[in-house]
């Protein structure tokens, strides 16, 4: 059913400055959030920290490939970054609804910097062992799982309500820019200067992000209910809210299917670069950069055309496209062809996951947002199941056959989900979010904010 925004009571009269501000916000379009100084600092900090993480992840995977030659051990790097989300994201969501989201985000950045210092020191002294790589990755994964809901929901504390959809979409640009710059820089440094330079680059890039995060002054969201209740009661309340919403259930199930199957593809990039294509660390950097290029293009397209196509249509088309392109990557043995297919697959994957994330986050009211988004991060915590299964299968039948099998399995599972559950509710998510955003203030939960400042 289509929804209409109906203001039950007349809107209050606005002064000239209010009308001018409203017109300015509307005319800025989908990029209006970029005029917000708080959001600008957040975006720069995110680009720096995600670029450092991208370099570090590539370097850790490559050094394990050289040390062990085991696809299974290499796949443990992304697996250990993601696995803690399965167990700690929901408590992290409760923390995000109860405490300062800025402080939680900054705390994680300190943990990440500490692991970068340790890795750089071990490489420079020649004492690095495989277990050091896995231990540092596990520690960072635990910190990321606890902080991920706070970092994601911090965005809505920084910008005005009318700019939140664009801000959420643009936040993916930080990740995608990092996915371009990080692997390219990391692969170049490893090939030209050696492993130590890649680890040092990650450390150097991560340091300026700390004062930028510290300088943020987010609006205080409405978390009164979470402050009053106990942790387990609040967790139960959040899960009850999610279970009672058919739209959220479909979105989360679709996310799980794609994460566990097709989106495990990145774990085999080192094996493809070394064993299938024979292009080494530099080639691995180019392939990983292609992921960033495709993802960035998808982010820009989605921000510009936001709302012009139902969310469910975007997710269904992009989901099946991702599966088909992953199958093409599996059968390709030509480096340029594989690189192009990787970029196209990344475009499809980003279109799916960004649409899914935006729909979930805008659908949740402020006081539940941390807990709702945390359940989606739990879905990401399931990815190690796919990563380890894909890595283990690749050791038995080879990386090409393994990726092909996962692409077919993912497409079949997604088709079953679409046919059985029929995501007819999802098309109305954006309209529901807009309707909630534009409702009169007294219809919002007690104490709920109207959004962050534009300053």
Wavefront OBJ file of the C-alpha trace (Angstrom):
o trace
v 0.000 0.000 0.000
v 1.330 3.438 -0.881
v 1.693 5.834 2.000
v 0.949 9.549 2.203
v 2.398 12.063 4.618
v -0.520 13.772 6.294
v 0.045 16.522 8.844
v -2.828 16.173 11.283
v -2.282 19.670 12.677
v -1.268 22.771 10.759
v 2.471 23.335 10.631
v 3.669 26.322 12.680
v 4.406 29.519 10.820
v 8.038 29.831 9.871
v 10.124 32.958 9.919
v 12.171 34.143 6.967
v 15.407 32.605 8.256
v 13.723 29.236 8.819
v 12.257 29.224 5.314
v 15.618 30.196 3.819
v 17.379 27.417 5.733
v 14.788 24.906 4.610
v 15.170 25.977 0.969
v 18.960 25.771 1.280
v 18.785 22.280 2.725
v 16.443 21.114 -0.033
v 18.433 22.742 -2.837
v 21.643 21.068 -1.687
v 20.051 17.765 -2.649
v 21.563 14.405 -1.775
v 24.971 15.944 -0.962
v 23.650 18.411 1.626
v 25.346 16.553 4.480
v 28.737 17.507 3.042
v 28.081 21.146 3.974
v 27.973 20.141 7.655
v 31.322 20.762 9.385
v 30.772 17.936 11.871
v 30.046 15.481 9.074
v 33.071 16.700 7.116
v 35.404 15.896 10.020
v 33.725 12.537 10.542
v 34.135 11.686 6.847
v 37.834 12.601 6.747
v 38.482 10.585 9.901
v 36.583 7.630 8.458
v 38.544 7.752 5.195
v 41.837 7.744 7.106
v 40.874 4.937 9.471
v 39.288 2.749 6.779
v 42.262 3.260 4.462
v 44.591 2.168 7.250
v 42.405 -0.890 7.849
v 42.372 -1.746 4.125
v 46.174 -1.573 3.923
v 46.568 -3.583 7.101
v 44.089 -6.258 6.006
v 45.773 -6.690 2.630
v 49.231 -6.803 4.219
v 48.164 -9.336 6.842
v 46.565 -11.602 4.253
v 49.531 -11.377 1.917
v 52.140 -12.036 4.583
v 50.190 -15.113 5.705
v 50.033 -16.252 2.075
v 53.828 -15.965 1.845
v 54.456 -17.537 5.253
v 52.041 -20.469 4.998
v 50.642 -20.755 1.455
v 47.341 -21.797 3.036
v 44.070 -20.305 1.696
v 42.416 -21.373 4.943
v 44.822 -19.377 7.125
v 44.594 -16.392 4.779
v 40.797 -16.511 5.032
v 41.148 -16.295 8.824
v 42.155 -12.622 8.519
v 38.746 -11.386 7.316
v 37.068 -14.108 9.371
v 38.599 -12.909 12.649
v 37.639 -9.342 11.819
v 34.028 -10.374 11.269
v 33.419 -13.286 13.674
v 33.172 -11.164 16.863
v 30.232 -9.316 15.315
v 28.212 -12.500 15.647
v 28.482 -12.393 19.437
v 29.262 -8.775 20.339
v 27.302 -6.573 17.926
v 24.031 -6.796 19.874
v 25.726 -5.794 23.157
v 27.456 -3.103 21.094
v 24.061 -1.853 19.960
v 22.920 -1.615 23.567
v 26.077 0.370 24.368
v 25.353 2.671 21.416
v 21.838 3.363 22.738
v 23.068 3.864 26.310
v 26.439 5.666 26.169
v 28.294 8.224 24.048
v 28.604 6.964 20.494
v 31.547 9.282 19.934
v 33.450 7.866 22.935
v 32.828 4.281 21.812
v 34.042 5.055 18.289
v 37.156 6.790 19.599
v 37.873 3.870 21.930
v 37.900 1.448 19.016
v 40.256 3.672 17.040
v 42.720 3.550 19.942
v 42.544 -0.260 19.931
v 43.135 -0.340 16.168
v 46.166 1.948 16.445
v 47.598 -0.291 19.165
v 47.384 -3.340 16.876
v 49.029 -1.383 14.040
v 51.902 -0.417 16.348
v 52.378 -4.044 17.376
v 52.332 -5.358 13.802
v 54.772 -2.718 12.545
v 57.166 -3.387 15.416
v 57.094 -7.163 14.880
v 57.716 -6.832 11.145
v 60.545 -4.315 11.589
v 62.285 -6.501 14.174
v 61.821 -9.672 12.119
v 59.924 -11.441 14.899
v 56.515 -11.739 13.221
v 54.869 -15.153 13.328
v 51.557 -16.327 11.905
v 49.891 -16.402 15.309
v 50.833 -12.749 15.881
v 48.882 -11.780 12.760
v 45.849 -13.782 13.840
v 45.961 -12.495 17.430
v 46.167 -8.831 16.393
v 43.326 -9.363 13.946
v 41.163 -11.029 16.599
v 41.723 -8.163 19.067
v 40.836 -5.606 16.437
v 37.779 -7.629 15.434
v 36.483 -7.629 19.015
v 36.865 -3.864 19.273
v 35.215 -3.318 15.895
v 32.235 -5.494 16.816
v 31.534 -3.537 19.989
v 31.973 -0.168 18.271
v 30.345 -0.777 14.875
v 26.753 0.114 15.904
v 27.981 3.296 17.603
v 30.074 4.375 14.610
v 27.208 3.763 12.177
v 24.506 5.450 14.253
v 26.809 8.364 15.122
v 26.071 9.621 11.605
v 22.472 10.439 12.507
v 23.692 12.374 15.569
v 25.804 14.668 13.378
v 23.378 15.826 10.672
v 19.872 17.239 10.497
v 17.067 14.732 10.082
v 16.268 15.770 6.506
v 19.865 15.018 5.473
v 20.215 11.623 7.138
v 19.467 9.436 4.117
v 22.096 11.223 2.049
v 24.563 11.134 4.938
v 24.167 7.380 5.363
v 24.729 6.838 1.660
v 27.694 9.193 1.558
v 29.245 7.432 4.545
v 29.721 4.428 2.300
v 31.904 6.657 0.139
v 34.495 6.735 2.921
v 34.623 2.951 2.913
v 34.781 2.798 -0.864
v 37.476 5.458 -1.193
v 39.478 3.508 1.357
v 38.856 0.324 -0.609
v 40.426 2.036 -3.620
v 43.326 3.832 -1.955
v 44.180 1.218 0.674
v 44.818 -1.868 -1.485
v 46.455 0.173 -4.252
v 48.841 1.844 -1.817
v 49.421 -1.339 0.138
v 50.119 -3.432 -2.960
v 52.489 -0.785 -4.335
v 54.417 -0.476 -1.071
v 54.763 -4.242 -0.673
v 55.912 -4.757 -4.262
v 58.284 -1.766 -4.306
v 59.630 -1.465 -0.767
v 58.588 -4.535 1.216
v 56.095 -5.541 3.891
v 57.345 -3.168 6.587
v 56.412 -0.069 4.589
v 52.809 -1.235 4.231
v 52.436 -1.774 7.969
v 54.054 1.603 8.710
v 51.734 3.335 6.229
v 48.680 1.897 7.976
v 49.945 3.182 11.318
v 50.762 6.661 10.007
v 47.367 7.073 8.335
v 45.448 5.980 11.418
v 46.955 8.576 13.762
v 45.311 11.795 12.402
v 41.876 10.174 12.676
v 42.081 10.260 16.481
v 41.938 14.069 16.964
v 39.284 14.346 14.251
v 36.967 11.919 16.037
v 37.732 13.632 19.348
v 36.701 17.032 17.936
v 33.166 15.901 17.029
v 30.237 17.401 18.932
v 27.250 15.180 18.112
v 23.706 15.897 19.197
v 22.506 13.727 22.075
v 19.964 11.209 20.703
v 16.926 10.041 22.652
v 18.093 7.102 24.720
v 16.019 7.702 27.829
v 14.427 4.258 27.827
v 17.794 2.575 27.415
v 19.237 4.634 30.261
v 16.421 3.603 32.593
v 16.228 -0.112 31.812
v 18.685 -2.897 32.420
v 20.908 -4.147 29.619
v 19.147 -7.482 29.100
v 15.709 -5.885 29.295
v 16.727 -3.340 26.671
v 18.184 -6.033 24.430
v 14.960 -8.015 24.713
v 12.938 -4.903 23.929
v 14.991 -4.204 20.806
v 14.737 -7.772 19.535
v 10.986 -7.732 20.140
v 10.691 -4.591 18.042
v 12.602 -6.215 15.178
v 10.703 -9.513 15.310
v 7.401 -7.673 15.036
v 8.353 -5.848 11.832
v 7.995 -7.890 8.623
v 10.013 -5.420 6.556
v 13.004 -5.569 8.877
v 12.829 -9.364 8.993
v 13.052 -9.640 5.209
v 15.857 -7.104 4.971
v 17.932 -8.878 7.606
v 17.367 -12.350 6.126
v 18.331 -11.138 2.655
v 21.466 -9.591 4.121
v 22.404 -12.855 5.848
v 22.013 -14.905 2.658
v 24.263 -12.636 0.626
v 26.877 -12.241 3.359
v 27.332 -15.929 4.103
v 27.516 -17.009 0.463
v 28.587 -14.734 -2.387
v 30.111 -11.942 -0.325
v 32.783 -14.331 0.964
v 34.528 -13.899 -2.398
v 37.242 -11.551 -1.137
v 38.834 -14.295 0.967
v 40.087 -15.942 -2.235
v 41.634 -12.838 -3.817
v 45.188 -13.730 -2.675
v 44.772 -17.280 -4.021
v 43.406 -15.988 -7.347
v 46.249 -13.468 -7.658
v 48.959 -16.018 -6.864
v 47.654 -19.352 -8.172
v 45.092 -18.580 -10.901
v 46.258 -15.326 -12.484
v 49.935 -15.277 -11.429
v 50.043 -11.508 -10.892
v 51.546 -11.334 -7.384
v 51.087 -8.640 -4.752
v 50.822 -5.793 -7.269
v 48.056 -7.625 -9.112
v 46.292 -8.337 -5.846
v 46.362 -4.620 -5.114
v 44.818 -3.844 -8.514
v 42.078 -6.446 -8.041
v 41.292 -5.102 -4.591
v 41.306 -1.570 -5.991
v 38.772 -2.661 -8.610
v 36.472 -3.547 -5.728
v 36.778 -0.005 -4.450
v 36.190 1.536 -7.883
v 33.021 -0.468 -8.436
v 31.793 0.223 -4.931
v 32.454 3.960 -5.190
v 30.598 4.162 -8.492
v 27.630 2.362 -6.964
v 27.624 4.686 -3.963
v 27.527 7.793 -6.144
v 24.769 6.396 -8.340
v 22.659 5.385 -5.347
v 23.039 8.766 -3.639
v 21.961 10.623 -6.783
v 18.989 8.381 -7.652
v 17.917 7.676 -4.064
v 14.206 6.981 -3.780
v 13.499 6.776 -7.510
v 13.222 2.982 -7.461
v 11.702 0.774 -4.740
v 14.316 -0.602 -2.360
v 13.190 -4.182 -2.938
v 13.689 -3.822 -6.709
v 17.229 -2.535 -6.235
v 18.069 -5.373 -3.862
v 16.636 -8.133 -6.063
v 18.319 -6.918 -9.265
v 21.673 -6.224 -7.621
v 21.612 -9.481 -5.648
v 21.217 -11.691 -8.706
v 23.699 -9.583 -10.674
v 26.291 -10.077 -7.928
v 25.837 -13.852 -8.138
v 26.182 -13.927 -11.934
v 29.311 -11.772 -11.915
v 30.921 -13.847 -9.155
v 30.366 -16.917 -11.321
v 32.091 -15.111 -14.183
v 35.081 -14.352 -11.957
v 35.288 -18.019 -11.024
v 35.677 -19.170 -14.633
v 37.974 -16.357 -15.813
v 41.719 -16.935 -16.105
v 42.485 -13.639 -17.882
v 43.724 -10.900 -15.553
v 42.109 -7.859 -17.273
v 38.789 -9.682 -17.655
v 38.822 -10.721 -14.021
v 39.596 -7.161 -12.941
v 36.627 -5.755 -14.889
v 34.312 -8.464 -13.553
v 35.472 -7.721 -10.006
v 34.627 -4.022 -10.439
v 31.162 -4.855 -11.809
v 30.536 -7.387 -9.049
v 31.556 -4.807 -6.452
v 29.084 -2.345 -8.005
v 26.279 -4.888 -7.665
v 27.294 -5.884 -4.136
v 27.448 -2.273 -2.970
v 24.076 -1.495 -4.535
v 22.596 -4.384 -2.573
v 24.222 -3.756 0.799
v 23.978 0.049 0.755
v 20.277 -0.053 -0.104
v 19.770 -2.648 2.604
v 21.681 -0.631 5.219
v 19.922 2.641 4.445
v 16.484 1.029 4.561
v 17.196 -0.654 7.897
v 18.703 2.423 9.541
v 16.022 4.869 8.417
v 13.253 2.459 9.357
v 14.365 2.361 13.003
v 13.298 5.108 15.456
v 16.121 6.931 17.240
v 15.727 5.172 20.569
v 16.014 1.715 18.930
v 18.481 2.575 16.184
v 21.609 1.228 17.871
v 19.983 -2.095 18.704
v 18.348 -2.482 15.296
v 21.554 -1.758 13.403
v 23.450 -4.090 15.743
v 21.361 -7.038 14.562
v 22.423 -6.250 11.020
v 26.034 -6.319 12.176
v 25.306 -9.753 13.657
v 24.539 -10.786 10.091
v 28.038 -9.636 9.157
v 29.307 -11.673 12.085
v 28.044 -14.751 10.263
v 30.389 -14.094 7.347
v 33.255 -16.131 8.858
v 31.050 -19.187 8.366
v 31.163 -18.515 4.648
v 34.784 -17.364 4.662
v 36.077 -20.470 6.392
v 33.871 -22.780 4.339
v 35.029 -21.109 1.126
v 38.685 -21.236 2.171
v 38.419 -24.886 3.193
v 36.602 -25.814 -0.017
v 39.245 -23.986 -2.068
v 41.968 -26.132 -0.519
v 40.109 -29.256 -1.656
v 38.793 -28.351 -5.124
v 40.667 -25.128 -5.938
v 39.654 -21.458 -5.710
v 37.800 -21.315 -9.038
v 35.488 -24.253 -8.396
v 34.934 -23.106 -4.813
v 33.877 -19.577 -5.801
v 31.653 -20.934 -8.562
v 29.900 -23.257 -6.130
v 29.303 -20.423 -3.668
v 27.922 -18.150 -6.403
v 25.392 -20.779 -7.480
v 24.438 -21.604 -3.888
v 23.971 -17.923 -3.044
v 21.775 -17.288 -6.071
v 19.620 -20.320 -5.254
v 19.179 -19.294 -1.611
v 18.344 -15.709 -2.552
v 15.817 -16.887 -5.146
v 14.130 -19.055 -2.532
v 13.955 -16.098 -0.149
v 12.430 -13.832 -2.793
v 9.868 -16.409 -3.930
v 8.848 -17.674 -0.502
v 8.766 -14.492 1.571
v 8.025 -12.071 -1.287
v 9.478 -8.751 -0.046
v 6.322 -6.768 -0.825
v 6.662 -4.751 2.377
v 10.123 -3.446 1.541
v 8.967 -1.058 -1.158
v 7.370 1.165 1.486
v 10.382 1.498 3.776
v 11.579 4.795 2.385
v 8.076 6.256 2.438
v 7.664 5.106 6.035
v 10.988 6.675 6.962
v 10.034 9.946 5.294
v 6.660 9.878 6.982
v 8.289 9.436 10.383
v 10.836 12.152 9.700
v 8.204 14.694 8.717
v 5.694 13.956 11.458
v 5.060 16.783 13.929
v 7.494 16.829 16.852
v 4.880 15.777 19.427
v 4.329 12.483 17.568
v 7.920 11.382 18.204
v 8.915 9.339 21.269
v 9.407 11.453 24.372
v 12.771 13.181 24.250
v 13.579 12.097 20.700
v 15.777 14.548 18.806
v 14.960 16.206 15.520
v 18.446 15.510 14.230
v 21.961 16.833 14.447
v 23.102 20.347 13.817
v 23.998 21.728 10.455
v 26.844 23.682 11.953
l 1 2 3 4 5 6 7 8 9 10 11 12 13 14 15 16 17 18 19 20 21 22 23 24 25 26 27 28 29 30 31 32 33 34 35 36 37 38 39 40 41 42 43 44 45 46 47 48 49 50 51 52 53 54 55 56 57 58 59 60 61 62 63 64 65 66 67 68 69 70 71 72 73 74 75 76 77 78 79 80 81 82 83 84 85 86 87 88 89 90 91 92 93 94 95 96 97 98 99 100 101 102 103 104 105 106 107 108 109 110 111 112 113 114 115 116 117 118 119 120 121 122 123 124 125 126 127 128 129 130 131 132 133 134 135 136 137 138 139 140 141 142 143 144 145 146 147 148 149 150 151 152 153 154 155 156 157 158 159 160 161 162 163 164 165 166 167 168 169 170 171 172 173 174 175 176 177 178 179 180 181 182 183 184 185 186 187 188 189 190 191 192 193 194 195 196 197 198 199 200 201 202 203 204 205 206 207 208 209 210 211 212 213 214 215 216 217 218 219 220 221 222 223 224 225 226 227 228 229 230 231 232 233 234 235 236 237 238 239 240 241 242 243 244 245 246 247 248 249 250 251 252 253 254 255 256 257 258 259 260 261 262 263 264 265 266 267 268 269 270 271 272 273 274 275 276 277 278 279 280 281 282 283 284 285 286 287 288 289 290 291 292 293 294 295 296 297 298 299 300 301 302 303 304 305 306 307 308 309 310 311 312 313 314 315 316 317 318 319 320 321 322 323 324 325 326 327 328 329 330 331 332 333 334 335 336 337 338 339 340 341 342 343 344 345 346 347 348 349 350 351 352 353 354 355 356 357 358 359 360 361 362 363 364 365 366 367 368 369 370 371 372 373 374 375 376 377 378 379 380 381 382 383 384 385 386 387 388 389 390 391 392 393 394 395 396 397 398 399 400 401 402 403 404 405 406 407 408 409 410 411 412 413 414 415 416 417 418 419 420 421 422 423 424 425 426 427 428 429 430 431 432 433 434 435 436 437 438 439 440 441 442 443 444 445 446 447 448 449 450 451 452 453 454 455
